[in-house]
Amino acid sequence: MAREDPESRGYPGDPMDLSLEWLPGGVNQCLMTLSTLDAAGAPDSRTMLLSEVTRDGFFFHTDALSNKCAQIAADARVTLTILLAEQGRQLVVQGTAEPADAREVAQAYRDRGPYLQQLAWMNTDEFAALDDASRVTQWAQLATDHTAGFTPPATWTGYVVRPRRLRFWEGAVDTASRRVEYVATDGSWETSFRAG
Ligand SMILES: Cc1cc2nc3c(=O)[nH]c(=O)nc-3n(C[C@H](O)[C@H](O)[C@H](O)COP(=O)(O)O)c2cc1C
């Protein structure tokens, strides 16, 4: 595995520059798989919206009572798998999930559309257990009661994933796929080119 100066090959030295170049602008536009470790140490995964990427890291938002939050509280190591199928790219980020600050979490709620804002209130096991007709009528009633919009429920929360290792995979039609890997080492990034 060759260690390289990425800039001599046209790649930035800071992987967040490449993340910002690869990922779509704006918010709530990209899906990813968030992997955590469960209480037995087994991997657990689910699809999530990648809410935002900044120089601070990768943000996602969820319900504080969800399994993933309990898992992160016990072990904050996570992996994000971001597939950009149309571009023939994949970004896999290993890192640590930290609570996002309150202002960012509130802004992320404002950035969600009306359906997802209401879902944050009604996404409970109690609601899931209702019969279908009750789920529809109660949903419609809450929407009618909140035509002016929703404020975030107390359980609305968010995390920022601070990366430790990032692997940027790119496909090609005229040569082999390849990954560029960045690993945090002693305050800087070590880069290598890996088989796809
Ligand atoms: C397309 C899609 C997007 C989703 N986005 C989110 C999200 O941004 N936040 C979230 O909490 N759950 C989201 N979910 C639901 C999660 O996949 C998951 O079912 C839920 O968060 C409960 O996960 P947990 O029990 O592992 O904590 C999404 C599901 C799908 C299919």
The ligand as a Gaussian input file, in Angstrom:
#p B3LYP/6-31G(d) Opt

LIG

0 1
 C      -34.992000       6.992000       3.126000
 C      -34.953000       6.955000       4.641000
 C      -34.499000       8.061000       5.344000
 C      -34.469000       8.049000       6.740000
 N      -33.971000       9.128000       7.414000
 C      -33.940000       9.122000       8.770000
 C      -33.367000      10.211000       9.492000
 O      -32.841000      11.185000       8.935000
 N      -33.407000      10.163000      10.840000
 C      -33.948000       9.085000      11.507000
 O      -33.951000       9.114000      12.739000
 N      -34.463000       8.018000      10.856000
 C      -34.465000       8.017000       9.500000
 N      -34.975000       6.929000       8.822000
 C      -35.481000       5.787000       9.607000
 C      -34.283000       4.909000      10.042000
 O      -33.817000       4.128000       8.942000
 C      -34.630000       3.989000      11.228000
 O      -35.667000       3.094000      10.871000
 C      -35.044000       4.750000      12.474000
 O      -34.245000       5.913000      12.673000
 C      -34.947000       3.863000      13.721000
 O      -33.616000       3.397000      13.827000
 P      -33.011000       2.729000      15.155000
 O      -34.115000       1.920000      15.795000
 O      -31.901000       1.863000      14.652000
 O      -32.538000       3.837000      16.033000
 C      -34.964000       6.912000       7.438000
 C      -35.398000       5.796000       6.719000
 C      -35.378000       5.816000       5.353000
 C      -35.835000       4.576000       4.604000

